[in-house]
């Protein structure tokens, strides 16, 4: 019985690592497909359009996503947090979330008939605490926003 209780924790961590890796790979594959479909919308960080562009219409567009880290990586981050330093296990989470927020913003712009987004900005916020003591992050929200513009046909 004692051996079984010692075996449960490593088996659960291994299962969490495997399922988290599979879900992360699936999300990355889906992102590649979504990104290939949103290549028709230009998203740039310049604050104003070039002077030769004749803007017909503009509108604020946003895309946001909330993503949580898998249990194995959350445990690894907690261990790293004890000793300090760069917590690399969270970096892929943030990269995936930023990419998806941008794709969603581009999708909104495309659905409304825009093909360019200027002044693109990205905000990150912690969504919730994962523990009752207020420490740890259960997930993050990434918000991408910018000004979608449409040009008159005579420009560019």
N, C-alpha and C positions, 0 to 999 in steps of 0.2 A: 504494500500500500504506500509506503514511504517512497519507494522508487517511482511509482506512478505519479505522485505529486511533484517529484523533481523533474519528471519528463514533460509534464503539461506545459510549463512556462516556455521552454525552448521550442516545443512543437507549435505553440500559439504564435510565438515570435516569427518562426519560419513561415507559418501559414500567412501571417500578416505581411511579411516581406514579399512572398510570392504573389499574393493577390494584389498588393499595392503596385508591384512592378508590372503586372499584367494590365491593370487598369490605367497606369500611367502611359504605357506603350499604346494602348487603345486610344487614349485621349490625344496623344501626339499624332497618331495616324489620322484621326478625325480632324485635327487642326490642319494638317497638311491639305486635306481635301477642301476644307472651308477656305483656307488661304488661297488655294488655286482658283476658287470661284469668286474671290473678291479682288482679283488683280486689276479689274477694270476701274476701281475707285482709287484715286491717288490720295494719300494721306500724308501731309507734310506739316512741319512744325513752324514754318514762317508765320509771323504775326499778321501779315497783310499780303494780299495778292499782288503780283507784278502789275505795274502801271498800264501795260498794254492789254490786260484782260478786261473785257467788258462784262461785268457781273450783272446777270439778270435777276437772280434771286439768291437768298441765303437763309440759313436756318441752323440753329444749334442742334447737333445730333450727339447721341450718347450710346455707349455700349458698356454693359457691366457684367461681371461674373463673380460668383462666390465659389471658392474652392477650398477644400479641406485637405490636409496632409494625411496620409495613411498612418496607421497606428505604429508600425515599425519605425518609420522615420520620425514620428513624434517622440518615441522613446529614445531614439538616437540623438535627437536634438536636446532632450532633457539631460542626457548624460553629458553632451558637449557643453551645455549651459552651466554645468557645475564647474567645469575647468576653464571656461571662457574661450574666446576665439571665434573665428568665422564658422557659422553654422551652415555648412554647404548643403545639407539635406533639404533646406528650404528653398534654395536657389532654383531648382527645376520647377517647383511649385509656382513661384512667382513668374518665371519665364512663361510657363504655360498659361497662367492667368492673364498676363499682359497680352499675349498673342491672341487669346480668345476674346478679350475685351475689344481689341482693335478690330478683329474680324466682325464682331457683332455691331460695332459702330459703323463700319463700312457697309454692312448689310442694311442697316437702317437708312443710311444715306442713299444707297442704290435703290431701295424700295420706294423712296420718296423722289426719285428722279435726278439725284445729284451724282456727279462723277468726280468731284474734288472736295477734299476736306482740308482746310487750313487751320493754323493755330491749334494743332492737336496737342492735347495734354493728357497725362495719366496720373490718377490719384490712387493711393493704396490706403486701406484702413483695415484694422483688425476687426473681425466680425463679432467674436464672442470669446469668452474664456472657456477653456476646456475643463477647468477644475473649480471647485467651490471657493478655493482660497483666492481666486482672482488672478492666478498666474497661469501661464500657458495660453496658447492660441488655438482655438478650435478651427478657425478658418480665416481667410482674408477675402476682402472685396476689392476688386480692381475696377475702376471706372475710367473709361477712355471717353473723351469728349472733344469736340471741335466745331468749327463753323463750316457747314456744308455749303458749297456754292455751285450754282449753274451758270454757265457762260452763254452769251448770245452766240449764234452760229458764226458771226463775222470775225470772231477773235481767234487768237492763237495760230 
